[in-house]
Amino acid sequence: MNNRVHQGHLARKRFGQNFLHDSSIIDAIVAAIYPQPGQAIVEIGPGLGALTEPVAERVDEMTVIELDRDLAARLASHPFLQSKLNIVQQDAMTVDFAALSAARGQPLRVFGNLPYNISTPLMFHLFSYTHAIRDMHFMLQKEVVNRLVAGPNSKAYGRLSVMAQYYCQIIPVLEVPPASFRPAPKVDSAVVRLVPYATLPFPVKDLSKLATLTSLAFNQRRKTLRNSLGNLFSAQQLAEQGIDATLRAENVSVEHYCRLANVLAERPVSQD
């Protein structure tokens, strides 16, 4: 049978569901999160509660965001969890995390086992709320974690690396083999910790400029910057910021992308 039934719930392909069942991995993840009573804990995609249960044991209450109607109903009637959970049956991409934080009167501690198909857009959504988030712990495909932590001059370094590292300090926590899940995915997974900076190392005046710049550069990553960013900067303008126009997108540091974004932000509108 292709569809594996796990505890009476059918894993739905459209939600990218793979359920964690390895107790030693679960213990290691909960230890890394280190939830404490009184904290504003938010889980994205609790699924069958593999992480929800051990986290809830350590706190008085927590919020869970679950799109799957059947799973949300299951959590609502769970004998141990129901009294502790604030269940938000909603797509996490549409959740206002600042409002959740304001309701609790403190920054959020967010965690989840994120499906591959939404992990990158969801992280971008969360980055816009980093002022309301204390830290995030996510289980992701290992390849996505590699991209999050990658530095310049590596193949994994890309737009996600730059944007994530602009907002957060990023620390890989542990690797998780496919056998830890049902159904077992075809890829390795890993857990990563993202801690939003209290003070941004390279503040950008207009984040839309950084987004535009990194899109342009990395969408044509095989081209030199002279070509990919040629409509925005001359070779001399790049050199003035300490950047060689013959380099490619993957050779430019987060700091230098931020500098270029600020140059763009300072230009009069008529020059755009």
Secondary structure in CASP SS format (residue, H / E / C, confidence):
PFRMAT SS
TARGET T0000
AUTHOR 0000-0000-0000
METHOD secondary structure of the structure
MODEL  1
M C 1.00
N C 1.00
N C 1.00
R C 1.00
V E 1.00
H E 1.00
Q C 1.00
G C 1.00
H E 1.00
L E 1.00
A C 1.00
R C 1.00
K H 1.00
R H 1.00
F H 1.00
G C 1.00
Q C 1.00
N C 1.00
F E 1.00
L E 1.00
H C 1.00
D C 1.00
S H 1.00
S H 1.00
I H 1.00
I H 1.00
D H 1.00
A H 1.00
I H 1.00
V H 1.00
A H 1.00
A H 1.00
I H 1.00
Y C 1.00
P C 1.00
Q C 1.00
P C 1.00
G C 1.00
Q C 1.00
A E 1.00
I E 1.00
V E 1.00
E E 1.00
I E 1.00
G C 1.00
P C 1.00
G C 1.00
L C 1.00
G C 1.00
A C 1.00
L C 1.00
T H 1.00
E H 1.00
P H 1.00
V H 1.00
A H 1.00
E C 1.00
R C 1.00
V C 1.00
D C 1.00
E C 1.00
M E 1.00
T E 1.00
V E 1.00
I E 1.00
E C 1.00
L C 1.00
D C 1.00
R H 1.00
D H 1.00
L H 1.00
A H 1.00
A H 1.00
R H 1.00
L H 1.00
A H 1.00
S C 1.00
H C 1.00
P C 1.00
F C 1.00
L C 1.00
Q C 1.00
S C 1.00
K C 1.00
L E 1.00
N E 1.00
I E 1.00
V E 1.00
Q C 1.00
Q C 1.00
D C 1.00
A H 1.00
M H 1.00
T H 1.00
V C 1.00
D C 1.00
F H 1.00
A H 1.00
A H 1.00
L H 1.00
S H 1.00
A H 1.00
A H 1.00
R H 1.00
G C 1.00
Q C 1.00
P C 1.00
L E 1.00
R E 1.00
V E 1.00
F E 1.00
G E 1.00
N E 1.00
L C 1.00
P C 1.00
Y H 1.00
N H 1.00
I H 1.00
S H 1.00
T H 1.00
P H 1.00
L H 1.00
M H 1.00
F H 1.00
H H 1.00
L H 1.00
F H 1.00
S C 1.00
Y C 1.00
T H 1.00
H H 1.00
A H 1.00
I E 1.00
R E 1.00
D E 1.00
M E 1.00
H E 1.00
F E 1.00
M E 1.00
L E 1.00
Q E 1.00
K H 1.00
E H 1.00
V H 1.00
V H 1.00
N H 1.00
R H 1.00
L H 1.00
V H 1.00
A C 1.00
G C 1.00
P C 1.00
N C 1.00
S C 1.00
K C 1.00
A C 1.00
Y C 1.00
G C 1.00
R H 1.00
L H 1.00
S H 1.00
V H 1.00
M H 1.00
A H 1.00
Q H 1.00
Y H 1.00
Y H 1.00
C E 1.00
Q E 1.00
I E 1.00
I E 1.00
P E 1.00
V E 1.00
L E 1.00
E E 1.00
V E 1.00
P C 1.00
P H 1.00
A H 1.00
S H 1.00
F E 1.00
R E 1.00
P C 1.00
A C 1.00
P C 1.00
K C 1.00
V C 1.00
D C 1.00
S E 1.00
A E 1.00
V E 1.00
V E 1.00
R E 1.00
L E 1.00
V E 1.00
P E 1.00
Y C 1.00
A C 1.00
T C 1.00
L C 1.00
P C 1.00
F C 1.00
P C 1.00
V C 1.00
K C 1.00
D C 1.00
L H 1.00
S H 1.00
K H 1.00
L H 1.00
A H 1.00
T H 1.00
L H 1.00
T H 1.00
S H 1.00
L H 1.00
A H 1.00
F H 1.00
N H 1.00
Q C 1.00
R C 1.00
R C 1.00
K C 1.00
T E 1.00
L H 1.00
R H 1.00
N H 1.00
S H 1.00
L C 1.00
G C 1.00
N C 1.00
L C 1.00
F C 1.00
S C 1.00
A H 1.00
Q H 1.00
Q H 1.00
L H 1.00
A H 1.00
E H 1.00
Q C 1.00
G C 1.00
I C 1.00
D C 1.00
A C 1.00
T C 1.00
L C 1.00
R E 1.00
A H 1.00
E H 1.00
N H 1.00
V C 1.00
S C 1.00
V H 1.00
E H 1.00
H H 1.00
Y H 1.00
C H 1.00
R H 1.00
L H 1.00
A H 1.00
N H 1.00
V H 1.00
L H 1.00
A H 1.00
E H 1.00
R C 1.00
P C 1.00
V H 1.00
S H 1.00
Q H 1.00
D C 1.00
END
